[in-house]
Amino acid sequence: MNIDELFKDKTIKAKGKVKTLGDWLFNGELPIDELLAYAGKQKPADKATCIEAIELATKKTPAIADEHVLFWVTKALKDKEPRIKWESARVIGNIARLFPANLGESIKNLLQNTENPGTVVRWATAHALAEILKLKTDGSEKLLPKIESLYEKEEDNGVRKIYLDALKNK
């Protein structure tokens, strides 16, 4: 079975597709660039499923991602679709430590998503920003006052807790 066949199989639910794709990535059966190329041509729901599979695989093994993946998900943070935004932010949270010098654009796009009306988007964004803050780089040092401000403004307790935990560990 290939990616296209997997998505055409209506007997497999989205979570099953995520798991299959994530396993293929994790096991080296599917090059991550091939999945990104496929995702770039899909409708939003399928694109988000592809990104979620990357999130699953990079959670286990961040090193399967390269700078191209970081660039791709950073760009995807600007997508209109909330699920694409939050899955992309989660991928960045998983791989940020691999690319501490290349996070400027990611930080910029993540900060734009802190104003998103969707709680899940803000939660995933907070997670990614917290992971970047942990890196203790020049970029993360500049991020500290912004996270303090975000903590003060955020109304959702779950999102606030992520910011607070990041600030405690600083």
N, C-alpha and C positions, 0 to 999 in steps of 0.2 A: 504494500500500500504506500502511496506517496501523499504529499500534502493535499493536493487537489482532490484526490479520492477521499481522503479523510474528511474534508470539509463538505463534500457532496453526500456523504453517508449520513442520512437524516436519523438513523437509529442511534448514532453516537451524540450524546448531549455535549454542550459546550465544555463542561468540566472534564468529560472524558477526552475531548479533543486536546484540552490543555495538558492533561496528564500524558497523553500519547506523545504530543509534540515535545513536552518537557523531557520525557524519557529519551526521545530520539536525540535531543540536544545534549543531554547529560551523557549519553552513551556514545556520542560521536557519530551517530547514524545520520544526522542531519546537520549540515554546516549552518551556523547561525546566520551567515550572510544570505544563504538561500531562503531562510525563513523571513528575514527582513525584506528581501526582494519580493517575496510572495505577499507579505503583509501590506506592503506599499501599494499594491494593486487591488486590495480588497475593500468591501464595504466596511463601515465602522465596527460592527459587531465582530466580524471575523478578524479584522485588524487587531482589535482589543484582545481577542482570544490568542492570537499569535504573541502579542506582547506579554500577556499573562503567562504563557508557556516560557518565555524568556525569563520572566521574573522567577518562576518556579525553578528553572535550571540554574540561574545565577544565585539563587538563595543557597543552593547546595554547593555550587562551584562557581564563585564569581569570576574566576580566571578564564571561563569560556568566552567572556566578553572582551572585546578589544575596543580601541578608541572609536572605531566606526559605530559600534553599538551605542556607545555613550553619545556620540553626535546624533545618531538616529533617534534615540529616545528623548534627547534634549529637544530636538525639533518637534517631536510628537507631543510634548507638553503644551504646545500651542494649538493643538487640535480642538475642535469644538466639542467633540464627544467626551463626556466626563470619564467614562471607563478607560479610554485611551490615555487621558491625563493621569489618572490615578495609577494605572499599571506602569506607565512610563516612570512616574515618580518612584514607585517601588523598585524598579530596576536600578534607577540611579542610586537609591539608598543601598542596594546590594553591592554595587560596583564602584562607588565613589572612592573608596580607599585605594583602588588600583590606579586612579588617575588624578591625584591631588592637585597637579599643576594645570589640569584641563577643565576645571569645574566652573569657570567664570560664566559662561553662557548658561550652563545648567542652573546655577544659582539665580541668575537673572530671570529665567523662565519659571523656576520654582516660586520665586517671590511674587510673580504675577498671579500664580495660582493660589496664593494665600488668601486672596479676596474672593475666590470662587464660592458661589452659594451652596455647592454640594459639600456636605460634611466629609464624605469619603475622599473627595479630591483634596480637601484641606488636611485630612488626617494623613494621607499618603505623602503629601507635600511636606508636612511637618516631620514625618519620619525621615524623608530624604535630607531635609535641612539639618536635622539632628545628627544624622550620620556624617554629614559634611563638617559640622561643628566639631565633632569628636576628633577630626584629623589634625587639628591644631596647626593649620597652615596660615599664611598671610590672608588668604581668602576667607578662611573660617574665622579669623580674628575680626575681620571687617563685618562678618555676619552676626557676631555676638549681640551688638546693640539692636539689630533688626529683629533677632529672635526674642530679645527682651521685650521689645515693643509689640511683637506679634502675640506674645504670651499675655500681655496686658489687655489687648484688644479682643482676643479670641473668646467667644461665648460658649463654645462646646467644651465640656469638661474633658472629654477624651483627647481632643486635639491639644488643649491646654496642658494636659499631663505629659504629653510627648515633649512639648517645649520646656516644661518645668524639669523633667528628667534630664534633658540636654543641658539646661543651664546648671543643674546641680553637678553634673559631671565635668563642667568646664573648669 
